[in-house]
Amino acid sequence: MIYITYNAMIAAITAAWILVRAALGISRKQASWKRELQLMLVYICLIVVARFTFFPFSKVDGQVQPLIFDAAKAFPFRINLLPFVYLMDYPKFSEAMLNLIGNTTMFIPIGVIWPIVYKKLNTHKKVIAAGIGFSLCIEILQLPFFDRVSDIDDLILNSLGFLTGYGLYLLAKALKNKLK
């Protein structure tokens, strides 16, 4: 069994982030602080999404519980491919609402930030593909962890959140252009 703590995952994401940013900074021989601050927002989004998509929501003794990989329990993969069948399948209504609202709202900032930071996301199709692709990657990465479920409902709700954020981005952009 392999235990992956939240702090270990944050350390790995942070180390990879720093290495990539440093390598790009060295290759370009310059750095834009404005650009780095924009990218820091992307980093923060990654950290928040990693917390809530890979680690159990509940804490024990105030600690985020680790992600557990157990090869003996990894197969068969836990996958729900039936949309909306298990969406409200929680012991308490409040837990179902937390799942519904949480899976949607955590992706709203990404829908706003990515089109600002990544100029190549310059068409609706590219932005939508990036958002759905990011959510799909998360669901695929959850497959080997027996205590996680790759769920079509999560993919749909995450994508809805991303699209909501993108809609807010487009609205803000339209208002900005109208005020000019």
C-alpha positions in Angstrom: 0.0 0.0 0.0 1.2 3.5 -0.8 -0.1 6.5 1.2 0.1 9.9 -0.5 -0.5 12.7 1.9 -1.9 16.0 0.8 1.3 17.8 1.8 3.3 15.3 -0.3 1.1 16.0 -3.3 1.4 19.8 -2.8 5.2 19.5 -2.5 5.3 17.5 -5.8 3.0 19.9 -7.6 5.0 22.9 -6.2 8.4 21.3 -7.2 7.2 20.6 -10.7 5.8 24.1 -11.0 9.0 25.7 -9.8 11.1 23.6 -12.1 9.0 24.4 -15.2 8.8 28.1 -14.4 12.5 28.3 -13.8 13.3 26.4 -17.0 11.1 28.6 -19.0 12.5 31.7 -17.4 16.1 30.6 -18.2 15.2 29.7 -21.8 13.5 33.1 -22.3 16.2 35.0 -20.3 13.5 37.3 -18.9 10.5 37.1 -16.6 7.3 39.1 -16.5 6.1 39.6 -13.0 2.6 40.3 -14.3 2.6 37.0 -16.2 4.0 35.1 -13.2 1.2 36.5 -11.0 -1.3 35.4 -13.5 0.2 31.9 -13.5 0.2 31.9 -9.7 -3.6 32.0 -10.0 -3.5 28.9 -12.2 -1.2 27.2 -9.6 -3.6 28.1 -6.7 -6.5 26.6 -8.8 -4.5 23.4 -9.3 -3.8 23.1 -5.6 -7.5 23.6 -4.6 -8.8 21.2 -7.2 -6.2 18.6 -6.2 -7.3 18.9 -2.6 -11.0 18.3 -3.2 -10.8 15.8 -6.1 -8.2 13.4 -4.7 -8.5 13.5 -1.0 -11.5 12.6 1.2 -13.5 15.6 2.1 -13.8 14.7 5.8 -10.9 15.1 8.2 -9.9 12.8 11.0 -8.3 14.5 14.0 -8.2 17.7 12.0 -6.0 16.0 9.3 -6.7 15.6 5.6 -6.7 11.8 5.1 -4.2 10.4 2.6 -4.8 9.1 -0.9 -4.3 5.4 -0.8 -3.0 3.2 -3.6 -3.4 -0.5 -3.0 -2.7 -2.6 -6.1 -4.8 -5.5 -4.6 -7.9 -3.2 -4.4 -7.3 -1.0 -7.5 -9.1 -3.4 -9.8 -11.7 -3.4 -10.9 -11.8 0.3 -11.3 -14.7 2.1 -9.7 -16.4 3.9 -12.5 -19.9 5.4 -12.8 -20.8 5.9 -16.4 -24.5 6.4 -15.8 -25.3 10.1 -15.7 -27.4 11.4 -12.8 -28.3 8.0 -11.5 -26.2 8.3 -8.3 -26.1 12.1 -8.1 -28.3 12.2 -5.0 -27.2 8.8 -3.6 -25.9 10.1 -0.2 -27.0 9.4 3.3 -27.9 13.0 3.9 -29.4 15.6 1.5 -26.8 18.1 2.7 -24.0 15.8 1.5 -25.6 15.5 -1.9 -25.9 19.2 -2.2 -22.3 19.7 -1.1 -21.2 17.3 -3.9 -23.4 19.0 -6.4 -22.4 22.6 -5.5 -18.8 21.7 -4.7 -18.1 19.9 -8.0 -19.5 22.9 -9.9 -18.1 25.9 -8.0 -14.5 24.7 -7.7 -14.2 24.9 -11.5 -15.7 28.4 -11.9 -12.4 30.2 -11.2 -10.6 28.0 -13.8 -13.2 29.0 -16.4 -12.4 32.7 -15.7 -8.6 32.4 -15.2 -7.5 30.1 -18.0 -8.8 32.3 -20.9 -7.1 35.3 -19.4 -3.7 33.5 -18.8 -3.6 31.3 -21.9 -4.0 33.4 -25.0 -4.1 30.4 -27.2 -7.4 29.5 -25.7 -8.9 32.0 -28.1 -12.0 30.2 -29.3 -15.0 28.8 -27.6 -14.2 25.3 -28.8 -10.6 25.5 -27.4 -11.7 26.8 -24.0 -14.5 24.2 -23.7 -12.2 21.4 -24.8 -9.6 22.5 -22.2 -12.1 22.6 -19.4 -13.7 19.2 -20.2 -10.2 17.8 -20.9 -8.9 18.9 -17.5 -11.9 17.4 -15.7 -11.5 14.2 -17.7 -7.8 14.0 -16.7 -8.8 14.2 -13.1 -11.3 11.4 -13.4 -8.8 9.2 -15.2 -6.1 9.9 -12.6 -8.5 8.8 -9.8 -8.9 5.3 -11.4 -6.2 3.5 -9.5 -7.2 4.7 -6.1 -9.8 2.4 -4.6 -11.3 5.0 -2.3 -12.1 7.3 -5.2 -14.7 6.9 -7.9 -14.4 8.2 -11.5 -17.8 9.5 -12.1 -19.6 10.9 -15.1 -21.6 13.2 -12.8 -18.3 14.8 -11.6 -17.2 15.3 -15.2 -20.6 16.9 -16.1 -20.6 19.1 -12.9 -17.0 20.2 -13.3 -17.6 21.1 -16.9 -20.7 23.0 -16.0 -18.6 25.0 -13.4 -15.9 25.6 -15.9 -18.5 26.8 -18.5 -20.1 29.0 -15.9 -16.7 30.6 -15.2 -16.1 31.0 -18.9 -19.5 32.7 -19.3 -18.6 35.1 -16.5 -15.3 35.8 -18.3 -17.1 36.5 -21.6 -19.6 38.7 -19.7 -16.8 40.7 -18.1 -15.0 41.0 -21.4 -18.2 42.2 -23.2 -18.8 44.8 -20.4 -15.2 46.0 -20.6 -15.5 46.4 -24.4 -18.8 48.2 -24.0 -17.3 50.7 -21.5 -14.5 51.6 -23.9 
